[in-house]
Amino acid sequence: MEYSNLFVCLMGIGTVFVGLISLVLLVSAMSAIMRKKQNAAPVDAVAAPVQEQPDQSKKPEIMAAIAAAIADDMGTDVSAIRIVSIKKV
């Protein structure tokens, strides 16, 4: 039995659309389930206050390493670079 080109094309496109529609339905169902579980979670848990830690990132060794990396990237001497501040990202 030989299938026509139109039949094969329509079967392929139909299979893809059925698969995509089932994926959309599955993702929507999982999203609804997760929203329901998130709303049902107890709200009694209180986050611990964040304590400020002393700033350890401005040690001279780290400053020197950062200055050396910047100087190497820019192709200049380390003495030509002045670092004003460093912020942790």
N, C-alpha and C positions, 0 to 999 in steps of 0.2 A: 504494500500500500504506500503510495507516495502522497506526501502532504504538499499543499500549495504554499508558495512563499508568503502569501497573505495570512494564512492560518498560523504558520510558524511565527510570524512577526506579531500577530495579535496575541498569541499565547505567551510569548516572551514579555510583551508590554503588560499584559494582564497579570502575569506572575509578579513582575516588579511592583506594580501598583498595589496588589494584595499584600505583598511583603511590607511595603512602606506604610500602608494604612495600619497593618497590625503593629508595626513599630510605634507609630504615633499613639495608638490606643494603649499599648503596654506602658509607654513612658508617661502618658497622662494618668493611668491608673496608679503607677508607682509614685508619681508626684502627689496625688491625692492621699495615698496611704501615708506617705512621709509627712505631709502637712498635718494630717490627723494625729499622728504620733507626736509630732513636735508640739502641737497645741495641748495634748494630754499630758505632757511632761510636767512634773511638779516644779513650781516656781519658787519653792521655799529655799532652794540653794542660793546662798549669798556668796558672791565672789569675795575672796580675801583682798583686803586693801593692798595696793601695790606699794611696796617700799622702795624708795629711791636708793639705788646702790651707788657707792662712791664711784666716780668716773675713773675707771682704770684704763681707758683707751688712750690717754694722753701721756703714756710713759715715754721717756726719751728714746727708747729703742724703737718703739712703734713709729714715733714721729720721724726718726731717721730713716726707717725703712720706707715709709710713705714718701718722704722727700726724695730718696734715691730712686724709687719707682717712677715718680713724676719727672725727675730730671732725665732719667733714661728714656722715657717716652717722648719728652720734648726735645731731647738731644742737646741739653744744656748742662752746665755745671751745677752741682748741688748747692753751692754757695749763692747762686743766682735765684734760688727759690725761697720764698718766705711763706710759711703756712700760718694762716691767721687762726683758723679753727677747724676742728674735725668733728663731724657728727656721725653717729652710728646709724646706719641705714637698715 
